[in-house]
Amino acid sequence: MSVRINGRNRLGLFEKPTYQMIQQYVYNNWQITEPQKSENPPADFTTKVRFADFDYDYFATYHVMFNQDGNTKFDNELLGQGLLKLIDPILIEISARRLTYGKIFNELDNIRLEIIRILGEFSPDILSPADDFMIGIQAIEVEEPGDIEPISKFIYKLPRNIWRAQVRCLVHYFISYS
């Protein structure tokens, strides 16, 4: 039996996990300038957004982590037609360090809204050549836009004031088999 992602010409599954694909897609389509995405790491981590697949560390002021949020879900409604729908839950955790106490600052909300905009505008029919690794993804559904909350974290025994927001999304794709 051979399997392939529906919409792709080659056999097999994706070359990398879907959360890494979503991370690259968000990075490629980033447009806001307050704050900008990091393009010269690690030199610009203090003023620009760092994209990663690991938890916040003290190097970056703005940190966006992408991870799988649980197990892949299967929908077998189209199984008789040779298709299996898969849904990957993805957690996007946005962290921002603040040196002073007080109200939430605009940059964290800008990052959250930019990620929601990018995911919401996804269309499998309109992909740039830089995003061709996304071929096969049928839909990205923003499940939970997330609230902004303060967290206290000790890094190297020093307290840090960190604000966090989480965005949850679902990535839909089909596997065809023959």
N, C-alpha and C positions, 0 to 999 in steps of 0.2 A: 504494500500500500504506500502511495506517495502522498505527501501533504505539502501544501503551500499556502501562504497568506493570499487571500482573495484580492485580486487587483495587481498582483506581481507576476512577472513573467517567469522568474526562477523558482525552483523547488525549495522547500525548507521554510524555516521560520525567520523572524527578524534577526539581524546580526548582533543586536545588543538589546538589553531590557527596555521595555517601553518607557520607564521613568527616565532613563538616560536620553531616549529619543525626545521626550517632552522637554527635558532640560535644554537640549540643543535647539529645539524648535523655538522655545521662548527666547533663548539667547540670540538666535538669528533674527528674530522679529522685534527685538527691543527698540522702542522709539523715544521714550521719554528722556529728558535731560536732567531731571531733578529727582533722584540721582541717575547718573549714567551707568552703563554696564562697564565692568572692568575689562580693559583691553591691553593692559600692561602689568600683569600680575608679577610679583606682589607689590610693586611700587605704588599702585593706585588703590589699594584695598582700603585706605583710610577715608577716601572720598567717593568711591564708586562701589557698585554692587558686585559681590563675589558670588558666583554660581558654583555649587558643590553638591556632592552626594554624601556628605558627612555632617555631623552636628556642628553647631556654631563653635568657633574658637575665637580667641581674643585678637586675632590679626585683622579682622575686617570690621568696619563700622556697620556695613549692610551685608547680610548673608542670606542667601536663598538656597535651601536644601530640598532636593527632590528625592523621594523614596517611594517604593511600593508600600501601600498601606493595606496589608492583608493579602489574602490569596486571590488568584484569578477566579472569576466566576464564569460558569458555563451556562449558556442558554441553548438548549437542544431542540428548539421549535422547528428548525429547518434541517434537522438531521437526516430526514428521509430524502432531502434534495441534495445531499452531499456537502452540506455546509454546517459548521459548528461556530456559533457566535461566542467570542470570549470578551470578557470585560475585566480590565485591570484597574483596580483602585489606586490612585496616586495621591500622595500627600506632599504638598508643597509648604514648607515651613519657612517663614520669613522672619528674620531676627535683625534687630537694630540696637546698637549700643548707644546709650545716652549718658553723658557725663554729669548731667544735672537732673534733679527731681522736677517733676512738673507734668504739664499736659503732653499728650501725644504729639509728635511732630509730623509735619506733612509728608516727609520723605517715605516713611513706612507705609502710609496709606497710598501714596503714589505707586509704590512698588506693587502692593496688593492689587490695586485697580489695573495696573498695566498687565499683570499676569492674567487677570480675568479677561481683559480686552483681547489679549493675544489668543487665549484658549477659546473665547467666544467667537472670534472671527475665523477660526479654523474651518477650511473647506477642502475636502479631498480632491475637488475638481480644479482648484486654483492653488497649485504649489509651485514655488519658485524652484529653479534648478538646485539651489543651495539646500532646499528642504526635501529633495527627492527620497531621502531615507524614510520619510513619513508615508510613502506610498503603501497602501494597504490599511492604514488607519481610516476607518469609516466615519467616526465621530468622536469628539471630545466634549463631554458633558461636565459643566461645573456643578458639582453636587452641593458644595457648601462654601460660600465665599469667605467665611471666617470672620471672627471678631479680633480686635487688637487688645492684647492684655499684657500687663507687666509681669515679668518673672525675675526672681533674684537668683543669681548664679555665682558660685565661687569658682574663679579660675586662678590657679596658682595661689590659693588661699586668700585672694583679694576679692571683695564683693564687687559685682558688676551690676549695673542697672540695665537690663535688657528688656526690650519690648518685642512681643512676638505676635504674629498673625499666621493662621493656617488656612490654606485653600485646599479643598479636596476636589478631585476630578475623577471621572471615569473615562477610560480609553476603550472604545469599542472597535473590534475588528473581527473578521471571519477567517476561518481556516477551511479550505476545501480539500477534499480527499478523493482519491480514486483508486 
